[in-house]
Amino acid sequence: MPTIGQIVHYKLTAEDAEAINRRRRHADESRVVHQHTGTVVHMGNPAESGDVYPLIITKVSATNANEDLAINGQVFLDGDDTLWVTSALQGSDNGQWVEPRTQG
């Protein structure tokens, strides 16, 4: 059962990766990134569909009468920015989340 504050693994969709890379590209093209003014901009390594990142759950809700649970949360990317994800279901496909496996 997912809970608020829990860290899970989220797999990016192609649309997620495109949005992340677009924001980062726009930040770089604006030249703000190179001015060292303290302005927070989107920077980081390129994102690709299927990349897996940690997500901190901020909301858990039932999606339908079958009580399928969906989560909202912040995905912590390989950079200085995050991605807000809504209504993600548990599973192994892109756009879904899984509980981290413990190392043994």
For each residue, the residues with C-beta under 8 A, 3 or more apart:
1: 69
2: 6 8 57 60 69 71 90 97
3: 6 57 60
4: 57 58 59 60
5: 56 57
6: 2 3 56 57
7: 54 55 56 57 100
8: 2 54 55 57 71 73 97 98 99 100
9: 52 53 54 55 97 98 99 100
10: 52 53 54 55 73 75 85 88 96 97
11: 50 51 52 92 93 94 95 96 97 98
12: 16 17 20 47 48 49 50 51 52 53 75 83 94 95
13: 16 17 49 94 95
14: 17 18 49 94
15: 18 19
16: 12 13 19 20 47 49 75 83 85 95
17: 12 13 14 20 21 47 48 49 51
18: 14 15 21 22
19: 15 16 22 23 83
20: 12 16 17 23 24 42 44 47 77 81 83
21: 17 18 24 25 46 47
22: 18 19 25 26
23: 19 20 26 27 42 81
24: 20 21 27 28 42 43 44 46 79 81
25: 21 22 28 29
26: 22 23 29 30 42
27: 23 24 30 32 33 41 42 43
28: 24 25 31 33 43
29: 25 26
30: 26 27 33 41
31: 28 34 35
32: 27 35 37 39 41
33: 27 28 30 41 43
34: 31
35: 31 32 39
36:
37: 32
38:
39: 32 35
40: 80
41: 27 30 32 33 80
42: 20 23 24 26 27 79 80 81
43: 24 27 28 33 79 80 81
44: 20 24 47 77 78 79 80 81
45: 78 79
46: 21 24
47: 12 16 17 20 21 44 51 77 78
48: 12 17 51
49: 12 13 14 16 17 94
50: 11 12 94
51: 11 12 17 47 48
52: 9 10 11 12
53: 9 10 12 75 76 77 78
54: 7 8 9 10 75 76 100
55: 7 8 9 10 71 73 74 75 76 85 88 97
56: 5 6 7 73 74 76
57: 2 3 4 5 6 7 8 60 71 72 73
58: 4 71 72 73 74
59: 4 71 72 73
60: 2 3 4 57 69 70 71
61: 69 70 71 72
62: 67 68 69 70
63: 68 69 70 87 89
64: 67 68
65:
66:
67: 62 64
68: 62 63 64 89
69: 1 2 60 61 62 63 89 90
70: 60 61 62 63 86 87 88 89
71: 2 8 55 57 58 59 60 61 85 87 88 97
72: 57 58 59 61 84 85 86 87 88
73: 8 10 55 56 57 58 59 84 85 88
74: 55 56 58 82 83 84 85
75: 10 12 16 53 54 55 82 83 84 85
76: 53 54 55 56 82
77: 20 44 47 53 81 82 83
78: 44 45 47 53
79: 24 42 43 44 45
80: 40 41 42 43 44
81: 20 23 24 42 43 44 77
82: 74 75 76 77
83: 12 16 19 20 74 75 77
84: 72 73 74 75
85: 10 16 55 71 72 73 74 75 88
86: 70 72
87: 63 70 71 72
88: 10 55 70 71 72 73 85 95 96 97
89: 63 68 69 70 96 97
90: 2 69 96 97 98
91: 96 97 98
92: 11 96 98
93: 11 96
94: 11 12 13 14 49 50
95: 11 12 13 16 88
96: 10 11 88 89 90 91 92 93
97: 2 8 9 10 11 55 71 88 89 90 91
98: 8 9 11 90 91 92
99: 8 9
100: 7 8 9 54
101:
102:
103:
104:
